[in-house]
Amino acid sequence: MAERNKLPFALVVGIGLGAGVLFGVAQAWARGNWWFGLATGVPFGVAAVFLARRARATPAFSALAGPDRREVRRAAARGEAVEPRLAAALAEHAAAVADIPFPKTAMRVAFGVMAAFGLFVSVLGWGQEGLPGLAGGAPLLVLGLVCLFLAVPLMERQRERAARSLDATRTAVRDHRGGTPGR
């Protein structure tokens, strides 16, 4: 298997910095407290850097032309086979998807804690400021719930479909080489 190229570290830090600044400004604006925005933006940016540093591009996938890249990406997303000439790129793409760490239980706990913290901040804000105080924790609550109930299952499904696509492509290549008509 060819070695994967990681994103440049400066790009990863830029992604994390941008995400942290946007999240921190949104929190500061909603709460009217810049210290709160700083306290929530920094951890969010660090988490974004941690997640973005795992993004990888495979050499075989990068060498493909745009339509072929699109075909490999779609086949992996749908769990379908690709033409034998694209099999190497699909194999590397599926391996890159499988290599992304996916601690499902830890992610569910982290997103659940994030949602609980957002709820806690909203309740405290409501107690101190009334109805406008609810907005302080709402973005964190919504983000936590969306990640918990939408992102985690979608990431799991992406991994399953990429593995299914790889298996279907291996079967199609084996049938093609053996003279057996493809499915």
Biotite code that builds the C-alpha atoms (Angstrom):
import biotite.structure as struc

atoms = struc.array([
    struc.Atom([0.000, 0.000, 0.000], chain_id="A", res_id=1, res_name="MET", atom_name="CA", element="C"),
    struc.Atom([1.412, 3.378, -0.921], chain_id="A", res_id=2, res_name="ALA", atom_name="CA", element="C"),
    struc.Atom([2.099, 5.835, 1.851], chain_id="A", res_id=3, res_name="GLU", atom_name="CA", element="C"),
    struc.Atom([-0.430, 8.616, 2.232], chain_id="A", res_id=4, res_name="ARG", atom_name="CA", element="C"),
    struc.Atom([0.449, 12.295, 2.181], chain_id="A", res_id=5, res_name="ASN", atom_name="CA", element="C"),
    struc.Atom([-0.824, 14.288, 5.109], chain_id="A", res_id=6, res_name="LYS", atom_name="CA", element="C"),
    struc.Atom([-2.112, 17.817, 4.755], chain_id="A", res_id=7, res_name="LEU", atom_name="CA", element="C"),
    struc.Atom([0.560, 20.456, 5.349], chain_id="A", res_id=8, res_name="PRO", atom_name="CA", element="C"),
    struc.Atom([0.686, 21.375, 9.024], chain_id="A", res_id=9, res_name="PHE", atom_name="CA", element="C"),
    struc.Atom([0.193, 25.079, 8.271], chain_id="A", res_id=10, res_name="ALA", atom_name="CA", element="C"),
    struc.Atom([-3.084, 24.296, 6.482], chain_id="A", res_id=11, res_name="LEU", atom_name="CA", element="C"),
    struc.Atom([-4.264, 22.148, 9.394], chain_id="A", res_id=12, res_name="VAL", atom_name="CA", element="C"),
    struc.Atom([-3.477, 24.912, 11.884], chain_id="A", res_id=13, res_name="VAL", atom_name="CA", element="C"),
    struc.Atom([-5.231, 27.433, 9.628], chain_id="A", res_id=14, res_name="GLY", atom_name="CA", element="C"),
    struc.Atom([-8.353, 25.256, 9.512], chain_id="A", res_id=15, res_name="ILE", atom_name="CA", element="C"),
    struc.Atom([-8.359, 24.883, 13.282], chain_id="A", res_id=16, res_name="GLY", atom_name="CA", element="C"),
    struc.Atom([-7.657, 28.565, 13.866], chain_id="A", res_id=17, res_name="LEU", atom_name="CA", element="C"),
    struc.Atom([-10.451, 29.618, 11.522], chain_id="A", res_id=18, res_name="GLY", atom_name="CA", element="C"),
    struc.Atom([-12.933, 27.207, 13.079], chain_id="A", res_id=19, res_name="ALA", atom_name="CA", element="C"),
    struc.Atom([-11.975, 28.280, 16.593], chain_id="A", res_id=20, res_name="GLY", atom_name="CA", element="C"),
    struc.Atom([-12.234, 31.982, 15.770], chain_id="A", res_id=21, res_name="VAL", atom_name="CA", element="C"),
    struc.Atom([-15.642, 31.581, 14.115], chain_id="A", res_id=22, res_name="LEU", atom_name="CA", element="C"),
    struc.Atom([-16.996, 29.492, 16.954], chain_id="A", res_id=23, res_name="PHE", atom_name="CA", element="C"),
    struc.Atom([-15.525, 31.801, 19.615], chain_id="A", res_id=24, res_name="GLY", atom_name="CA", element="C"),
    struc.Atom([-16.925, 34.932, 17.950], chain_id="A", res_id=25, res_name="VAL", atom_name="CA", element="C"),
    struc.Atom([-20.356, 33.311, 17.647], chain_id="A", res_id=26, res_name="ALA", atom_name="CA", element="C"),
    struc.Atom([-20.288, 32.361, 21.318], chain_id="A", res_id=27, res_name="GLN", atom_name="CA", element="C"),
    struc.Atom([-19.019, 35.795, 22.382], chain_id="A", res_id=28, res_name="ALA", atom_name="CA", element="C"),
    struc.Atom([-21.690, 37.528, 20.336], chain_id="A", res_id=29, res_name="TRP", atom_name="CA", element="C"),
    struc.Atom([-24.458, 35.290, 21.660], chain_id="A", res_id=30, res_name="ALA", atom_name="CA", element="C"),
    struc.Atom([-23.391, 35.691, 25.300], chain_id="A", res_id=31, res_name="ARG", atom_name="CA", element="C"),
    struc.Atom([-22.096, 39.226, 25.114], chain_id="A", res_id=32, res_name="GLY", atom_name="CA", element="C"),
    struc.Atom([-18.954, 38.028, 26.899], chain_id="A", res_id=33, res_name="ASN", atom_name="CA", element="C"),
    struc.Atom([-15.663, 37.898, 25.000], chain_id="A", res_id=34, res_name="TRP", atom_name="CA", element="C"),
    struc.Atom([-13.988, 35.808, 27.698], chain_id="A", res_id=35, res_name="TRP", atom_name="CA", element="C"),
    struc.Atom([-16.626, 33.146, 27.232], chain_id="A", res_id=36, res_name="PHE", atom_name="CA", element="C"),
    struc.Atom([-16.008, 33.258, 23.486], chain_id="A", res_id=37, res_name="GLY", atom_name="CA", element="C"),
    struc.Atom([-12.282, 32.831, 24.056], chain_id="A", res_id=38, res_name="LEU", atom_name="CA", element="C"),
    struc.Atom([-12.855, 29.998, 26.533], chain_id="A", res_id=39, res_name="ALA", atom_name="CA", element="C"),
    struc.Atom([-15.039, 28.093, 24.061], chain_id="A", res_id=40, res_name="THR", atom_name="CA", element="C"),
    struc.Atom([-13.264, 29.039, 20.818], chain_id="A", res_id=41, res_name="GLY", atom_name="CA", element="C"),
    struc.Atom([-9.819, 27.800, 21.847], chain_id="A", res_id=42, res_name="VAL", atom_name="CA", element="C"),
    struc.Atom([-10.906, 24.230, 22.713], chain_id="A", res_id=43, res_name="PRO", atom_name="CA", element="C"),
    struc.Atom([-13.052, 24.125, 19.581], chain_id="A", res_id=44, res_name="PHE", atom_name="CA", element="C"),
    struc.Atom([-10.067, 25.202, 17.456], chain_id="A", res_id=45, res_name="GLY", atom_name="CA", element="C"),
    struc.Atom([-7.794, 22.614, 19.102], chain_id="A", res_id=46, res_name="VAL", atom_name="CA", element="C"),
    struc.Atom([-10.391, 19.914, 18.411], chain_id="A", res_id=47, res_name="ALA", atom_name="CA", element="C"),
    struc.Atom([-10.648, 21.071, 14.785], chain_id="A", res_id=48, res_name="ALA", atom_name="CA", element="C"),
    struc.Atom([-6.856, 20.843, 14.396], chain_id="A", res_id=49, res_name="VAL", atom_name="CA", element="C"),
    struc.Atom([-6.872, 17.374, 15.929], chain_id="A", res_id=50, res_name="PHE", atom_name="CA", element="C"),
    struc.Atom([-9.561, 16.176, 13.536], chain_id="A", res_id=51, res_name="LEU", atom_name="CA", element="C"),
    struc.Atom([-8.191, 17.951, 10.433], chain_id="A", res_id=52, res_name="ALA", atom_name="CA", element="C"),
    struc.Atom([-4.662, 16.596, 10.867], chain_id="A", res_id=53, res_name="ARG", atom_name="CA", element="C"),
    struc.Atom([-5.972, 13.152, 10.047], chain_id="A", res_id=54, res_name="ARG", atom_name="CA", element="C"),
    struc.Atom([-7.141, 14.172, 6.559], chain_id="A", res_id=55, res_name="ALA", atom_name="CA", element="C"),
    struc.Atom([-5.163, 12.327, 3.927], chain_id="A", res_id=56, res_name="ARG", atom_name="CA", element="C"),
    struc.Atom([-4.780, 12.227, 0.184], chain_id="A", res_id=57, res_name="ALA", atom_name="CA", element="C"),
    struc.Atom([-3.570, 9.083, -1.535], chain_id="A", res_id=58, res_name="THR", atom_name="CA", element="C"),
    struc.Atom([-1.119, 9.318, -4.456], chain_id="A", res_id=59, res_name="PRO", atom_name="CA", element="C"),
    struc.Atom([-3.203, 7.105, -6.776], chain_id="A", res_id=60, res_name="ALA", atom_name="CA", element="C"),
    struc.Atom([-6.353, 9.096, -6.019], chain_id="A", res_id=61, res_name="PHE", atom_name="CA", element="C"),
    struc.Atom([-4.591, 12.450, -6.507], chain_id="A", res_id=62, res_name="SER", atom_name="CA", element="C"),
    struc.Atom([-3.166, 11.335, -9.849], chain_id="A", res_id=63, res_name="ALA", atom_name="CA", element="C"),
    struc.Atom([-6.616, 10.735, -11.345], chain_id="A", res_id=64, res_name="LEU", atom_name="CA", element="C"),
    struc.Atom([-8.392, 13.224, -13.580], chain_id="A", res_id=65, res_name="ALA", atom_name="CA", element="C"),
    struc.Atom([-11.417, 15.020, -12.176], chain_id="A", res_id=66, res_name="GLY", atom_name="CA", element="C"),
    struc.Atom([-14.141, 12.757, -13.653], chain_id="A", res_id=67, res_name="PRO", atom_name="CA", element="C"),
    struc.Atom([-12.293, 9.621, -12.518], chain_id="A", res_id=68, res_name="ASP", atom_name="CA", element="C"),
    struc.Atom([-11.832, 11.037, -9.010], chain_id="A", res_id=69, res_name="ARG", atom_name="CA", element="C"),
    struc.Atom([-15.531, 11.833, -8.923], chain_id="A", res_id=70, res_name="ARG", atom_name="CA", element="C"),
    struc.Atom([-16.384, 8.300, -10.081], chain_id="A", res_id=71, res_name="GLU", atom_name="CA", element="C"),
    struc.Atom([-14.182, 6.713, -7.388], chain_id="A", res_id=72, res_name="VAL", atom_name="CA", element="C"),
    struc.Atom([-15.610, 9.006, -4.697], chain_id="A", res_id=73, res_name="ARG", atom_name="CA", element="C"),
    struc.Atom([-19.205, 8.267, -5.761], chain_id="A", res_id=74, res_name="ARG", atom_name="CA", element="C"),
    struc.Atom([-18.614, 4.522, -5.972], chain_id="A", res_id=75, res_name="ALA", atom_name="CA", element="C"),
    struc.Atom([-17.075, 4.495, -2.493], chain_id="A", res_id=76, res_name="ALA", atom_name="CA", element="C"),
    struc.Atom([-19.961, 6.572, -1.127], chain_id="A", res_id=77, res_name="ALA", atom_name="CA", element="C"),
    struc.Atom([-22.551, 4.249, -2.684], chain_id="A", res_id=78, res_name="ARG", atom_name="CA", element="C"),
    struc.Atom([-20.751, 0.970, -1.986], chain_id="A", res_id=79, res_name="GLY", atom_name="CA", element="C"),
    struc.Atom([-20.484, 0.108, -5.690], chain_id="A", res_id=80, res_name="GLU", atom_name="CA", element="C"),
    struc.Atom([-17.709, -1.367, -7.828], chain_id="A", res_id=81, res_name="ALA", atom_name="CA", element="C"),
    struc.Atom([-15.568, 0.663, -10.237], chain_id="A", res_id=82, res_name="VAL", atom_name="CA", element="C"),
    struc.Atom([-13.832, -0.194, -13.492], chain_id="A", res_id=83, res_name="GLU", atom_name="CA", element="C"),
    struc.Atom([-10.686, -2.315, -13.141], chain_id="A", res_id=84, res_name="PRO", atom_name="CA", element="C"),
    struc.Atom([-8.472, 0.611, -14.207], chain_id="A", res_id=85, res_name="ARG", atom_name="CA", element="C"),
    struc.Atom([-9.704, 2.587, -11.170], chain_id="A", res_id=86, res_name="LEU", atom_name="CA", element="C"),
    struc.Atom([-9.405, -0.314, -8.727], chain_id="A", res_id=87, res_name="ALA", atom_name="CA", element="C"),
    struc.Atom([-6.048, 0.817, -7.274], chain_id="A", res_id=88, res_name="ALA", atom_name="CA", element="C"),
    struc.Atom([-7.329, 4.304, -6.578], chain_id="A", res_id=89, res_name="ALA", atom_name="CA", element="C"),
    struc.Atom([-10.486, 2.924, -4.950], chain_id="A", res_id=90, res_name="LEU", atom_name="CA", element="C"),
    struc.Atom([-8.427, 0.530, -2.825], chain_id="A", res_id=91, res_name="ALA", atom_name="CA", element="C"),
    struc.Atom([-6.252, 3.395, -1.571], chain_id="A", res_id=92, res_name="GLU", atom_name="CA", element="C"),
    struc.Atom([-9.276, 5.632, -1.016], chain_id="A", res_id=93, res_name="HIS", atom_name="CA", element="C"),
    struc.Atom([-11.081, 2.897, 0.958], chain_id="A", res_id=94, res_name="ALA", atom_name="CA", element="C"),
    struc.Atom([-7.922, 2.257, 2.993], chain_id="A", res_id=95, res_name="ALA", atom_name="CA", element="C"),
    struc.Atom([-7.623, 5.981, 3.753], chain_id="A", res_id=96, res_name="ALA", atom_name="CA", element="C"),
    struc.Atom([-11.252, 6.038, 4.936], chain_id="A", res_id=97, res_name="VAL", atom_name="CA", element="C"),
    struc.Atom([-10.645, 2.955, 7.079], chain_id="A", res_id=98, res_name="ALA", atom_name="CA", element="C"),
    struc.Atom([-7.429, 4.457, 8.524], chain_id="A", res_id=99, res_name="ASP", atom_name="CA", element="C"),
    struc.Atom([-9.258, 7.458, 9.987], chain_id="A", res_id=100, res_name="ILE", atom_name="CA", element="C"),
    struc.Atom([-9.598, 6.691, 13.681], chain_id="A", res_id=101, res_name="PRO", atom_name="CA", element="C"),
    struc.Atom([-13.236, 6.201, 14.600], chain_id="A", res_id=102, res_name="PHE", atom_name="CA", element="C"),
    struc.Atom([-13.677, 5.536, 18.309], chain_id="A", res_id=103, res_name="PRO", atom_name="CA", element="C"),
    struc.Atom([-17.473, 5.443, 18.139], chain_id="A", res_id=104, res_name="LYS", atom_name="CA", element="C"),
    struc.Atom([-18.079, 5.212, 21.896], chain_id="A", res_id=105, res_name="THR", atom_name="CA", element="C"),
    struc.Atom([-15.612, 7.977, 22.722], chain_id="A", res_id=106, res_name="ALA", atom_name="CA", element="C"),
    struc.Atom([-17.123, 10.219, 20.059], chain_id="A", res_id=107, res_name="MET", atom_name="CA", element="C"),
    struc.Atom([-20.631, 9.623, 21.381], chain_id="A", res_id=108, res_name="ARG", atom_name="CA", element="C"),
    struc.Atom([-19.507, 10.419, 24.920], chain_id="A", res_id=109, res_name="VAL", atom_name="CA", element="C"),
    struc.Atom([-17.680, 13.579, 23.778], chain_id="A", res_id=110, res_name="ALA", atom_name="CA", element="C"),
    struc.Atom([-20.619, 14.847, 21.736], chain_id="A", res_id=111, res_name="PHE", atom_name="CA", element="C"),
    struc.Atom([-23.021, 13.976, 24.555], chain_id="A", res_id=112, res_name="GLY", atom_name="CA", element="C"),
    struc.Atom([-20.876, 15.945, 26.996], chain_id="A", res_id=113, res_name="VAL", atom_name="CA", element="C"),
    struc.Atom([-20.795, 18.832, 24.510], chain_id="A", res_id=114, res_name="MET", atom_name="CA", element="C"),
    struc.Atom([-24.590, 18.816, 24.263], chain_id="A", res_id=115, res_name="ALA", atom_name="CA", element="C"),
    struc.Atom([-24.941, 18.576, 28.047], chain_id="A", res_id=116, res_name="ALA", atom_name="CA", element="C"),
    struc.Atom([-22.542, 21.498, 28.483], chain_id="A", res_id=117, res_name="PHE", atom_name="CA", element="C"),
    struc.Atom([-24.561, 23.527, 25.982], chain_id="A", res_id=118, res_name="GLY", atom_name="CA", element="C"),
    struc.Atom([-27.743, 22.727, 27.886], chain_id="A", res_id=119, res_name="LEU", atom_name="CA", element="C"),
    struc.Atom([-26.039, 23.655, 31.159], chain_id="A", res_id=120, res_name="PHE", atom_name="CA", element="C"),
    struc.Atom([-24.855, 26.998, 29.750], chain_id="A", res_id=121, res_name="VAL", atom_name="CA", element="C"),
    struc.Atom([-28.343, 27.709, 28.380], chain_id="A", res_id=122, res_name="SER", atom_name="CA", element="C"),
    struc.Atom([-29.996, 26.960, 31.721], chain_id="A", res_id=123, res_name="VAL", atom_name="CA", element="C"),
    struc.Atom([-27.479, 29.138, 33.569], chain_id="A", res_id=124, res_name="LEU", atom_name="CA", element="C"),
    struc.Atom([-27.967, 31.920, 31.023], chain_id="A", res_id=125, res_name="GLY", atom_name="CA", element="C"),
    struc.Atom([-31.736, 31.665, 31.359], chain_id="A", res_id=126, res_name="TRP", atom_name="CA", element="C"),
    struc.Atom([-31.447, 31.888, 35.126], chain_id="A", res_id=127, res_name="GLY", atom_name="CA", element="C"),
    struc.Atom([-29.196, 34.953, 34.975], chain_id="A", res_id=128, res_name="GLN", atom_name="CA", element="C"),
    struc.Atom([-30.492, 36.844, 31.939], chain_id="A", res_id=129, res_name="GLU", atom_name="CA", element="C"),
    struc.Atom([-33.906, 35.405, 31.236], chain_id="A", res_id=130, res_name="GLY", atom_name="CA", element="C"),
    struc.Atom([-34.945, 34.419, 27.725], chain_id="A", res_id=131, res_name="LEU", atom_name="CA", element="C"),
    struc.Atom([-31.941, 36.046, 25.941], chain_id="A", res_id=132, res_name="PRO", atom_name="CA", element="C"),
    struc.Atom([-29.612, 33.927, 28.075], chain_id="A", res_id=133, res_name="GLY", atom_name="CA", element="C"),
    struc.Atom([-30.839, 30.744, 26.406], chain_id="A", res_id=134, res_name="LEU", atom_name="CA", element="C"),
    struc.Atom([-28.924, 31.673, 23.247], chain_id="A", res_id=135, res_name="ALA", atom_name="CA", element="C"),
    struc.Atom([-25.551, 31.285, 24.949], chain_id="A", res_id=136, res_name="GLY", atom_name="CA", element="C"),
    struc.Atom([-25.489, 27.509, 25.024], chain_id="A", res_id=137, res_name="GLY", atom_name="CA", element="C"),
    struc.Atom([-27.840, 26.851, 22.124], chain_id="A", res_id=138, res_name="ALA", atom_name="CA", element="C"),
    struc.Atom([-25.129, 26.616, 19.436], chain_id="A", res_id=139, res_name="PRO", atom_name="CA", element="C"),
    struc.Atom([-23.130, 24.147, 21.517], chain_id="A", res_id=140, res_name="LEU", atom_name="CA", element="C"),
    struc.Atom([-26.259, 22.143, 22.335], chain_id="A", res_id=141, res_name="LEU", atom_name="CA", element="C"),
    struc.Atom([-27.353, 21.990, 18.696], chain_id="A", res_id=142, res_name="VAL", atom_name="CA", element="C"),
    struc.Atom([-23.828, 21.152, 17.488], chain_id="A", res_id=143, res_name="LEU", atom_name="CA", element="C"),
    struc.Atom([-23.503, 18.381, 20.058], chain_id="A", res_id=144, res_name="GLY", atom_name="CA", element="C"),
    struc.Atom([-26.863, 16.861, 19.166], chain_id="A", res_id=145, res_name="LEU", atom_name="CA", element="C"),
    struc.Atom([-26.245, 17.091, 15.421], chain_id="A", res_id=146, res_name="VAL", atom_name="CA", element="C"),
    struc.Atom([-22.860, 15.417, 15.785], chain_id="A", res_id=147, res_name="CYS", atom_name="CA", element="C"),
    struc.Atom([-24.262, 12.792, 18.141], chain_id="A", res_id=148, res_name="LEU", atom_name="CA", element="C"),
    struc.Atom([-27.280, 11.794, 16.077], chain_id="A", res_id=149, res_name="PHE", atom_name="CA", element="C"),
    struc.Atom([-26.201, 12.679, 12.538], chain_id="A", res_id=150, res_name="LEU", atom_name="CA", element="C"),
    struc.Atom([-22.416, 12.844, 12.126], chain_id="A", res_id=151, res_name="ALA", atom_name="CA", element="C"),
    struc.Atom([-21.470, 9.668, 14.013], chain_id="A", res_id=152, res_name="VAL", atom_name="CA", element="C"),
    struc.Atom([-23.954, 7.429, 12.138], chain_id="A", res_id=153, res_name="PRO", atom_name="CA", element="C"),
    struc.Atom([-22.976, 9.018, 8.806], chain_id="A", res_id=154, res_name="LEU", atom_name="CA", element="C"),
    struc.Atom([-19.275, 8.413, 9.457], chain_id="A", res_id=155, res_name="MET", atom_name="CA", element="C"),
    struc.Atom([-20.011, 4.807, 10.345], chain_id="A", res_id=156, res_name="GLU", atom_name="CA", element="C"),
    struc.Atom([-22.054, 4.380, 7.171], chain_id="A", res_id=157, res_name="ARG", atom_name="CA", element="C"),
    struc.Atom([-19.260, 5.949, 5.080], chain_id="A", res_id=158, res_name="GLN", atom_name="CA", element="C"),
    struc.Atom([-16.782, 3.391, 6.375], chain_id="A", res_id=159, res_name="ARG", atom_name="CA", element="C"),
    struc.Atom([-19.172, 0.498, 5.705], chain_id="A", res_id=160, res_name="GLU", atom_name="CA", element="C"),
    struc.Atom([-19.912, 1.661, 2.157], chain_id="A", res_id=161, res_name="ARG", atom_name="CA", element="C"),
    struc.Atom([-16.235, 2.178, 1.321], chain_id="A", res_id=162, res_name="ALA", atom_name="CA", element="C"),
    struc.Atom([-15.482, -1.365, 2.503], chain_id="A", res_id=163, res_name="ALA", atom_name="CA", element="C"),
    struc.Atom([-18.446, -2.730, 0.516], chain_id="A", res_id=164, res_name="ARG", atom_name="CA", element="C"),
    struc.Atom([-17.251, -0.856, -2.586], chain_id="A", res_id=165, res_name="SER", atom_name="CA", element="C"),
    struc.Atom([-13.764, -2.282, -2.182], chain_id="A", res_id=166, res_name="LEU", atom_name="CA", element="C"),
    struc.Atom([-15.163, -5.814, -1.891], chain_id="A", res_id=167, res_name="ASP", atom_name="CA", element="C"),
    struc.Atom([-17.384, -5.323, -4.955], chain_id="A", res_id=168, res_name="ALA", atom_name="CA", element="C"),
    struc.Atom([-14.450, -3.954, -6.962], chain_id="A", res_id=169, res_name="THR", atom_name="CA", element="C"),
    struc.Atom([-12.206, -6.865, -5.953], chain_id="A", res_id=170, res_name="ARG", atom_name="CA", element="C"),
    struc.Atom([-14.920, -9.299, -7.030], chain_id="A", res_id=171, res_name="THR", atom_name="CA", element="C"),
    struc.Atom([-15.405, -7.471, -10.348], chain_id="A", res_id=172, res_name="ALA", atom_name="CA", element="C"),
    struc.Atom([-11.647, -7.422, -11.037], chain_id="A", res_id=173, res_name="VAL", atom_name="CA", element="C"),
    struc.Atom([-11.351, -11.107, -10.159], chain_id="A", res_id=174, res_name="ARG", atom_name="CA", element="C"),
    struc.Atom([-14.300, -11.924, -12.475], chain_id="A", res_id=175, res_name="ASP", atom_name="CA", element="C"),
    struc.Atom([-12.789, -9.741, -15.225], chain_id="A", res_id=176, res_name="HIS", atom_name="CA", element="C"),
    struc.Atom([-9.398, -11.455, -15.004], chain_id="A", res_id=177, res_name="ARG", atom_name="CA", element="C"),
    struc.Atom([-10.909, -14.919, -14.762], chain_id="A", res_id=178, res_name="GLY", atom_name="CA", element="C"),
    struc.Atom([-12.992, -14.421, -17.866], chain_id="A", res_id=179, res_name="GLY", atom_name="CA", element="C"),
    struc.Atom([-16.227, -14.608, -15.915], chain_id="A", res_id=180, res_name="THR", atom_name="CA", element="C"),
    struc.Atom([-18.719, -11.974, -16.997], chain_id="A", res_id=181, res_name="PRO", atom_name="CA", element="C"),
    struc.Atom([-19.081, -9.128, -14.519], chain_id="A", res_id=182, res_name="GLY", atom_name="CA", element="C"),
    struc.Atom([-22.227, -8.532, -12.567], chain_id="A", res_id=183, res_name="ARG", atom_name="CA", element="C"),
])
